[in-house]
Amino acid sequence: MRTPARPVRLSGPLLTLLALGALYALHLSQMLGMWPPALPAVPAGLLYVPLFVGSGALIVVMASRTVEARAWRMVGLGTMLWGVGQLLFAILPQPLHVPSPVNPLLLALPTCFLLALLRFERRWPSLPGMAAKLDVAALMVSLGGYLWYFQLAPQVMHPGADVPSNVVSSTYPLADLMVLGLLLAQGWRSREGAPGGTWLLALGMLVFLAADLGFSVMSMQGTYTGNNWPDALWPLSALVFAGAAWQATHRSRMSRDGARLLGMHTRLAPYVALLGSFALLIALPERDGLDGLGALTATFAVALLVAARQTLALRELQEHRALLLHQAHHDPLTGLGNRAQLDAILHGALAGDDQVGLLFVDLDDFKFVNDALGHRVGDQFLQEVARRLCGAAGTGHPCIRLGGDEFVVVLAPATTPSLQALCERVVLALRESVTLSGQRLQITASVGGALSTPNERDPAALLRCADQAMYEVKRTGKNALSLYTPGVHDQLAARRILIETRLRGVLERDELSLHYQPQRDQDGHLRRFEALLRWTDPELGPVSPGEFVPIAETAGLMVVLDNWVINEACRQLALWLPAHPDRQVAVNISPPHLIRADFLPGLKASLHRHGVPPQALELEVTERLLVENEVQARETLRALLDLGVNVAIDDFGVGQSSLSALLRLPITTLKIDRAFTHELGLGEPGGSQAQAAYTVVQAIVALGQALALRVVAEGVETSTQAQLLETLGVDALQGYWIGRAEPPEVTSLPGLGGGFSVHHA
């Protein structure tokens, strides 16, 4: 349905403008001999005086509503003074002596306009560059040629004209031309920065200049009668000036079509100026006189200006093409090459006989930087990585950013030792910490390298090999390097693809199960168990969680696995609780899943479906939660505690620990990672390594006690470790010395009271 047009409100200025338009219509009717007989005849020069005075007064009144009030007041003042000058011209005896009192009043219009436009120019510079200045200059010189030929030259060569008369008569068109030049410059202004009404001002000034030019030519020829066509254009220009001021009060934006039209006219400006000058030159009856010589000189000057403009445009085009070429082959953030440049480099390098080396660099856990400190700091960090990468690679070895936190370095020619050395330099260079925005960051990198072979010269294959070597580093712990080994990495990549493919149907084939490892409390009871996720595939056989869980994370399957584990844990709890009412279960959840909007509703649905009380369930999350999405995680953990579900921080001490975040997160349990437990009781008694581990565990236990948290030690394998941990005050022990993970039917045997926890590793 078409929206009805909004009615135009007839405000005071608009009504005044319409009244002035009606007065102009009366003026035209008298000029055309259509004046009503009942009305007395009025000299034409007097009739349009009210148009100038009224328009000028209206502009002054509306000036306060515009952005640049002083400039518009000058426009109104000049318009009124010209009307007063015309009044004197009409009532004083003719012919007037030159100079006369009329001249300053008539010259006040271009002078005031010039001052107003200079104010516009200071606030909104109109000419954005040298090309625009050359375009305007060409237009003005072309118009100047016409002005010289039709007005100035005849005035100078007039036999009866004296010097004062020539000076005054020449001042009018020259002043008009200067004002017109400033107004035409508005065409090169962007539409966002253009002050309203300037284009109507330019149109009105063009009409005014045409009237002045016609008056001068007719005066020199003796044909001016006071009722000629210039007398129709002068008052029309006054109306256009008032319309420009009215438009400026609305501050309306130019339409897209208007902006496109102006953009076209700025591109055509130099050709219009050149065509106009040549048209004048061709139309000259003779070129050896003073008037012809001036027109010829103007045409030559326009040609030079257009040539300079074209030269500048060609240079700008070349620079723009060079910029586009650079942008097409470089990353805008780091300045390194991009994938397009990598393809070009590899195709050229692999076309020769030398071996080509390729490093694939992937930052470890870079997402934490963006999540914790923001993308601006993340961008700064990537720029620092690019600088270090170039420094480690050295000159002559192109560095490429593939995207995100992935980088590539090309080494040509290359050997296995040189590629190994380059990998080591890159790993060491990126391992050093960096301080950005007051934060000390230390993000490591996983680096994979590959060498081309005589039989394989495909860039995509070389990149794939380096990527496979890098992924093996990711899988085995990150922060290291690996060189591609033909056959070995291919088998690993094929197995990774097969595992991901088989994982996508694992629930439908019912191949997952949970095994349970007990935890022993200080009183010797087994109330909790850690349940480990197991997968046995008909094709692959038993697959270690350490192998399939990272693949599930990258493939986006962890949410599905987490939901299965929660539901299976609740189902098993429903079977155990009647005989063992004090049992509990803790389910390890991936941090991205925990902050999903559907996590809590799904958890509640599983508890309700199996009739399990929330107190029987405990959720375990890793320290990643302390760094990424802390605000959302805190809200979810608080909701879990309010529900009655306990929350544990798993593997505490080996991740990106944040004690301040630990204070803010609502949790109930700390689980000491097996990396610290393993060192206890190893080596010589009182050895430095064992003593350091003892000190760290002691600090974690003290931290847990200070925060009223339950502390559990994982990985207990010897009686010595158990005794030391019990001495330190650990609340519960877990490991092979306590018991191995067993299927639920074994865990349910008589004598094993207690509970369990669920883990994916």
Secondary structure as GFF3:
##gff-version 3
##sequence-region A 1 761
A	DSSP	alpha_helix	12	31	.	.	.	ID=ss1
A	DSSP	alpha_helix	44	47	.	.	.	ID=ss2
A	DSSP	alpha_helix	49	63	.	.	.	ID=ss3
A	DSSP	alpha_helix	69	91	.	.	.	ID=ss4
A	DSSP	alpha_helix	102	123	.	.	.	ID=ss5
A	DSSP	alpha_helix	130	147	.	.	.	ID=ss6
A	DSSP	pi_helix	148	152	.	.	.	ID=ss7
A	DSSP	alpha_helix	153	157	.	.	.	ID=ss8
A	DSSP	alpha_helix	163	184	.	.	.	ID=ss9
A	DSSP	three_ten_helix	185	188	.	.	.	ID=ss10
A	DSSP	alpha_helix	198	221	.	.	.	ID=ss11
A	DSSP	alpha_helix	230	250	.	.	.	ID=ss12
A	DSSP	alpha_helix	256	283	.	.	.	ID=ss13
A	DSSP	alpha_helix	290	329	.	.	.	ID=ss14
A	DSSP	alpha_helix	339	350	.	.	.	ID=ss15
A	DSSP	beta_strand	357	363	.	.	.	ID=ss16
A	DSSP	alpha_helix	367	373	.	.	.	ID=ss17
A	DSSP	alpha_helix	375	393	.	.	.	ID=ss18
A	DSSP	beta_strand	399	403	.	.	.	ID=ss19
A	DSSP	beta_strand	406	411	.	.	.	ID=ss20
A	DSSP	alpha_helix	416	431	.	.	.	ID=ss21
A	DSSP	beta_strand	434	436	.	.	.	ID=ss22
A	DSSP	beta_strand	439	441	.	.	.	ID=ss23
A	DSSP	beta_strand	445	451	.	.	.	ID=ss24
A	DSSP	alpha_helix	459	475	.	.	.	ID=ss25
A	DSSP	beta_strand	481	483	.	.	.	ID=ss26
A	DSSP	alpha_helix	488	503	.	.	.	ID=ss27
A	DSSP	beta_strand	512	521	.	.	.	ID=ss28
A	DSSP	beta_strand	528	537	.	.	.	ID=ss29
A	DSSP	beta_strand	541	543	.	.	.	ID=ss30
A	DSSP	alpha_helix	545	554	.	.	.	ID=ss31
A	DSSP	alpha_helix	558	576	.	.	.	ID=ss32
A	DSSP	beta_strand	584	588	.	.	.	ID=ss33
A	DSSP	alpha_helix	591	594	.	.	.	ID=ss34
A	DSSP	alpha_helix	599	610	.	.	.	ID=ss35
A	DSSP	three_ten_helix	614	616	.	.	.	ID=ss36
A	DSSP	beta_strand	617	622	.	.	.	ID=ss37
A	DSSP	three_ten_helix	623	626	.	.	.	ID=ss38
A	DSSP	alpha_helix	630	643	.	.	.	ID=ss39
A	DSSP	beta_strand	646	652	.	.	.	ID=ss40
A	DSSP	alpha_helix	659	664	.	.	.	ID=ss41
A	DSSP	beta_strand	669	672	.	.	.	ID=ss42
A	DSSP	alpha_helix	674	677	.	.	.	ID=ss43
A	DSSP	alpha_helix	688	706	.	.	.	ID=ss44
A	DSSP	beta_strand	710	713	.	.	.	ID=ss45
A	DSSP	alpha_helix	719	728	.	.	.	ID=ss46
A	DSSP	beta_strand	732	734	.	.	.	ID=ss47
A	DSSP	alpha_helix	744	747	.	.	.	ID=ss48
A	DSSP	beta_strand	757	759	.	.	.	ID=ss49
###
